């Protein structure tokens, strides 16, 4: 593999064993060996190249690409000598329903002297979570509800004083803290869960709305319109519901900034003035008098059993206690109607994370004695569809949450191929005592732990650790640092931002043999170091005070 000699030289300097880290079984001195780094790098290259190849058809759940993916993972875990992680099975079945909306859908916006028929894809996106063949809106009244947030603990309710039953709400993306940068307002520039689109749709449904249209802006959304279009146009996937998700909105949609501004202007409103009003406590919703939305969604439904893949190393002393490593194996599949390259290979997102699972499993198996606690490697399905695989595991855990010590999540660990960095970033910085483990491991390697570079993007709510955190399990999600050892921080930030703009959720997220995976190796080695330490002590790390998951954890541990 390219870069192995350079990696060996560099990590030989950076990964120096700290005093007192003799191989006692609890302090993993062998993670400092350059040979380990070289093995991990070779493993990452091999598995990413395979899983991101066209043969896997973008690894969409419920497709032949899934079958190839889960069999590949099970076969490699078996070859490494691991045991099936779901009792006697490598798999946990996850019942899913795919809802493919016909792209002929047209959103008709009407008002006094106003008529707009918006085309699917470029001028709007619409979908539904209702598992029904036909749903829609028929002259549904429009109401602008600011950020669409109902947060009693913050004394904030954008739905106060307005009845939106059967209506369609128009909503700003993100939350007021991002818009103002005021750290006293929500979490300032760091997105809260109230800023996430899935929260906004769920709250609109709780308020009785029939539809919701989110106004897309690249900065507060954290991704360009192409990501919305590409992520939603291949069909939505949900966990199969006995009542067909009848409580969900009939229509969930997005409006580009241009179309939203035109609509509001026609209703006598200025979007910038509305945004200024919506960040102030006491904001009241504004009906768009005389304006309605109509759209009909023709859906093809397909039920399938998707699968989480589970492999484990049983603990030698405390097998009932487990540390879980997670990564999602799925991506966006193939888009037959797109010209040119229409396979969304998802090399970095997230063949790289799954490759990390396999590399970690190999290193845990290679140690002289098995860990005292069990280690579970959990490759989950349908993350791209709303964390469905991890949510299903959280609802049907193989190990009880109170016996689950911690979760370490890997997602997109190869993004931008930055090479080695002086820093390692934590998504959800300051949340749990797992960061104490990270701080010790990073210090021993001469690295600095920092807050994620873009907390306004809400990444904490966008990957699978969030599902496990929701049932109280302390979860640590690392992301790439940007302070490049070789090129500096400005270069690192620019390169990462360029990757997000050019490759995130696009067919161009493809593997190349010249990828520099030395930074991904750094992350895997940190995770290996922390997992080995935690697997051989008696700690149960806790959430910090004030973190929303702390009460759930304390209740389960009692």
N, C-alpha and C positions, 0 to 999 in steps of 0.2 A: 504494500500500500504506500501511496505517496505520503510524504511528510513523516514517516515513522522515525527515521533517523533524527530529523530535526526535533520531533516530539520527545524522543528519548533524551536528547541533550537538554532541551528546555525544562522538561519536567524533572529531570535529575536534579536541576538547580532549585526548582520551585517547590517540589514535593519532598521536603526534608522531614524525616521522622523527628518529632519533638521529644524532648527529654521525658523519660518515663513511659515511652510507648513500646516497650518490649512486647514480644508476642506472647501475651498471657492468655489469649483467648478472648479477652474483653477489649483490648486495645489493638486495633488492626495495623500493625507495623507494615505488613506486606503491601498495603495499598500505596505505599510510597515508592514501590519498586518501579523503575521505568519499564520493566518487562510487562507489568500489569497494564500500564498505559498503552503500550504497543498492542497487547492482546485486545484491549477494549476498542481501540481505534480500528483494528482489522475487522473485529466483529461488527461494529457499527457500519462500516463500509459494505460488508457482505450482505447484511440483512436489509439495509436501506435499499441497496441496489435491487434486491429481489422483490421486496414488498412494493416498491414504487415502480416496478416495471409495468409495461402495458399489459402483460399477461394477467395482471390482477385487476384490470379494468377500473381503477380508481377506488376499489375496496368499498363499494356502497353496500349497506346492509340489505339482506334479502336478495342478493344477486349471486351469479356464479363467482364473482370476485370475492364475496364473503366466504364462500365454501373453500376456495383456494387459500385464503388468508388464515382462517381458523385451523384448517388442517396443517398448514405450514407451521403455525405456532405450536400446536399440540405435538407434532412430530419432533420439533426441535427441543421442546421442554423434555419430552420423553428421552431423546438422545442424550440430553445432559444429565439424566438420572433423577429428575424430579418426579414427584407423585401428582396424580390428579388432585386438583384443589377443591372440587365440589364432591366430597366423599369419594366415590369411585369414578367420577366423571371429570373429563377435562373441560366440560362446558356447563354453563348455566343458560338455559333457554330463556329468551326474552321475547314475548309475543309482541309483534309490531304490525302496524297498519300503515302502509304508504298511501298517501293521498296525492295523486298527480292531477293538478288543475290544468285544464286545457288552456293553451296560450292565446286562444281566441277571446278570452275574457276582456271586456272593455268597461272601464269605470266611467259612468255618465254622471257628471256634475252639472246641476241645474240651479239657476237662480234668476231673479228678475233681470232680464236683458243679458243673461250669461248662459253660455252653453259650452261645455268642454267634454269631449269624448277621449279619454286617455287610454293609450295603447299599453298593453302588457309588456313589461320588460324595460323600455326606455323611459316611459312617462309615468309609470306606477308599477307596483307589485302588489298582488293580492293572493291570499291563500286562506285556508281554514284548518282548524284543528278538529272540527266536527267530522266524524267518520261517516259521511253521508255522500251519496252520489251527486246531489245537487243542493246547493245552498246559495243564498244571495241576500242582497239588500234591494228594497223596492221603495224608492222615494223616501229614504231614511233621512230625517232632519240632521243637520250638521251643527255641532257645538264645539267651540274651541275651549279646551280645558287645561291650558297651560302645560305643565309637566305631567299631568295626570296622576298625581301622587296623593295618597291618603295615608299620612303618617301621624297617628295620634300622639306618639311619644315625642314628636317634634312640633306638635301643635300646628300641623300643616294639613290642609284638606282642600285640594283643587276642585273637589266635587261638592263642596258645601253650597247649599242653597240652589242647587240645580238638579232637575230630574232628567236623567239621560236614558231612561227606559225606552228601549226600541230605537234609540237614535245612534248616530255615528259620531264618535268623538275624534277631534283632531288634536294631536299631542306633539309637544316638543320632545326631542331626544335628550338623553342625559338628565341631569338634575340642576337645581338652582345654584348649588355650590360651584359646579364647573363653570357656569355662565358668568358668575361674579368673581370667582377666585377667592371669595371670602372664607377663611378657614372656620369661621363661626357659623357658617350657613351650610347645613348638611356636613360633608367632609371636605369642603373647599374644592380644590381641583381634583381630588381623588374621588372617583365615582362611587356612590353607594348603590346598593341593590335597587333602590328606587329609580335609578337612572337607566336600568336595563330594559330592553324592549319587551322581554318576556314578562317582567313585572307589570309593565304598562298595559299589556293586553289582558293579563289576568285580573288586574284591578278594574279595568273597564268592564270586563265580564261580571265581576262582583257587583258593580254598580248598575247592572242591568242593560248595558249598551248592547246594540246588535252588531256594531262594527267599530273599528278603530283604525285611524290612519296616522301613522307617525311621520313627522316631517324629517326627512333625512338631511343632515349636514355633515360633511366629512369630518371636521374637527371634533365635535362632540360625540359623533357616532364612533369615531376611531377607525373608520374604514371608508373607502370611496363607494359610490353608488354601485360599481361593478360587483362588489362583494355582496350587496343586497340582492342584486339581480341573479348572480351566479348561485348563491346559497339557496334562494327560494324557488328558482325556476325548475329545479329537478324533482319537485315534489316534496312534500313535508312528511315526516315520519313521526308517529306517536306510538306509545304503548297501547296495545289493543284494549279498548274500553267496552265493557258489557253494555253501557248505555250510549255508546257511540260518541262520547264526549259532548253530550247534548247541552251541557252548561257552558261550553266554550263560546266565544264570539262566533257569529256566523261568518264574518269576514275580518281577517287581520291584514292590514296593508301598510304600504309605505308610499309617500309622495316625495319626489325630488324637490329640492328647494325652489326651483323655478315654477313648477306647477302649483306648489303650495302658496307661494307669494301671489301668483295670479288669482287663485281662488279667493284668498283673503282680501286682496285689493278690490275684486269685484263686489265683495260684501261690505266694502267701505272701511276695511281695516288695514293697518300697516303692520307687517310681520315684525319689524324691528321694534315698533312701539309695544306690540303685544308681548314680545320677549322681555322687554324692560319691565313691563307690568307683572309678568308671571314670576319673576324672581323675588317679588316682595311678599312678605307675610300678609295674609288677608286677601290675596288675589281671588277674584270671582270669575267663574266661567262666563264665556261670551257666546250666546247662540248666534249662528249665522242666519239671521232672519230670512226666511223664504228660500234658503239653499238646501238642496238635498243631494244624496248620493244613491245611485242604483248600479248594481252589478250582479251578474249571474255567474256562478262558478259551476262548471261541469267537471266532475271529478271521477277519475278511475281509482278504485280502491283495490289494494292487494294486501292480503294478510300473509304473514310469514312468521316463522320462528327464527329470529336472529340469535346470536350466541355471544355471551361473554366467555373468555378463555381463562381458566384458573389453573395454576400450577403451584405447587408448594414444596417447601423443605420443612419437614416436621421438626419441631423443637426437641432437643434432647432432654431438657429438664422441665420445661413449662410449655408443652405442646398446645395447651388450650389458649395460650396468649399469642397474639399474632401481630406482625408488622406487615402492612400492605404497601406494595409498590404498584402504582397504577399508570396506565397509558392507554389511550384509545386507539384501536386499530383501524377505524373507519375513515373514509373521506367521501368525496362528493360524486364518485362514480363517473359515468359516461353521459354526455349530453348529445344524443343522436341528431338533434336539430341544429346544432352549431356547426358552422363551417370550419375547416381547418382542424387543428388539434383539439379534439373535444373530450380527451381523457384527462380527468383531474387526478393526477397520480398521487398527490399529497406526499411528496418525498420527505420534506421537513415536517409537514403537518399531516399525519404524525407517524409516518414510517420510522422517523428518527427516534421517537419516544418508545415505540415498540421494540426497536433494535436495542435501545437502552435496557429494556426489561430482560431481553435475552442475554445481553452482556453481563448484567448484574447477576442473573441466575447462574451463569457459568462461573463467576468469581466466588459466589457463595458456596457453590459446590466444590470449588478447588481448595477451599481452606482445610486445614489439618483436621479440625473437629467441627461437627455440626453446631449451629447456633443453639443456644439454650431455649429461645423462643422460636415459634414457627415463623416462616417467611412466606407470604402469599404474593405471587405475581399475578396481577389481575389486568388482563387486556380487555377493555370494555368496548361494546358496540355503541353506535349511534350517538356519539358525543356531538357530532356536527348537527344533529337534529334536536339538540336541547338536553344533552347529558343523560340520555335515556338509559344507556346501559349501566352507568354508575348509579343512577336513580333507582333502577330496578334492583341492583345489588343492595343498596341502602334499605330498600323496602323488604328485601328477602336475603338478609346477610347470612353467609355460611358460618362466620364466626360472630358471636354476639358482640355488639358495639362496646359493651363494658369490658370485654376481654381483648379488644383491639387497641393496641398500644398507640399506634400512629399510622399515618398515611403519608407516603412520599409520592408526589405526582410528577410525571414527565410528559411535557407537551411541547412540540416544536423545538427540540433542543438543538437542532442544526440550523435554525433560522439565521440567514445572512452569512453563515460561515465566517464568523469574525476571527477565528483562531483563539489563542489563549488570551484571557483578560485578567487584569489585576483585581477586578471586582466580581462578585456574584450577587445577583439581585433577588430579592424576596418579593413575591406577589402577596399582598396582604401583610406588609411589614409590621411587626410588633404584635402579631396576633397570639402567638403561643410560645411555650417554653422549648419547643423544637428548635427555635432560633438560637437558644443557648448551645445546643449541640452543634449547630451550623457554625456559630461564632468560634467555637473551639477548633473545629475541623479546618475552617478557613484560615484562622490565625496560624495554625501549624503549617499551612501551605503558603504563607505569606500573602494571603488575599484578604480583601476587605468586603464585608457584608453591607449592602446598601439597599435602599428602597428601590423597587422597580422603577425604571425610567419614565414610565407613562401611567401613573396611577389613575389618571382621568379616563383611561380606556376600560376600566372595570374588569380587568382580566381575572380578578379573584372569583367572579361569578360566571366565568366562561369556560371552565375546565372541570374535570371530574372530581377533583378534591372537594369541590363545593358540595357535592352530594353527600360525601362522607362526613364533612364538617357539619352538615345539617342534622346528622344523628349523633353529634357530639364528639366524633373522633378527631383529635388534633391532627391537622393536615398541613404539610409544608409543600409549597409549590415554588420552585426556583425558576428563574428565567435568566436569559443571557445578560451578563454584564456588558458594558459597552466601552470600558477603558482598556482598549487593545494594548497588549504588551509591546507590540511591534509598531503600531501606528497612532496610538493615543485615543483619547475619548471622543474628540470631535469626529474623527474618521469613523469610529465605531458607531456613534449615533446616526451619522449620515448613512452609513451602509445599512443599518437595521431599518431605518425609515424607508430607504429605497427598496429593501426587500418587501416590506409590507405593502408599499404602493404598487410594486411591479409583479409580485409573485403570490401574495397571500390569497388563498382560495381562487387561484387561477391555474389553467393548464400548465403554465410555466414552472410550477413548483415540481420540478423534475430532478432526479439524481444525476450528478456528473462525477466521473472518476476523480476529477481534480478538486473536489470539495475538501476544504480544510476543516476537519472535524476535531482538531485539537481542543477547541473550546468545549465541544460536547463531551469529550473525554474528561475534561476537568469537572464537569457537572456530574457525570456518572461516578467518578471517583469520590467526590464529596458525598454523594448519596450512599455509596458503598461504605464509606467510613462511618457515617452516622448510623446506618442500619446495623452494622456490626457492633458498634458500641451499645446501641439500645437493645439489641437482641440478647446481650449477655449481661445486662444488669437488671435491677428490679424496679426501675423508674416507670411511672406512668405520667408522662408530661401533661401539663394542664394548659388550658387557655388562659390568657391574661385577663385581668379584671376589666370589665366593660365590654368584652367581646361577646357577641350575641349567642355564640354556641356554648359558652361556659356553663350556663344553667342546665342545659341538656346533658352535658358530660357529667356534671356533679350528680344529677339525679340518677343517671344510669349506673355510675360507680357505687352509689349507695345501695 
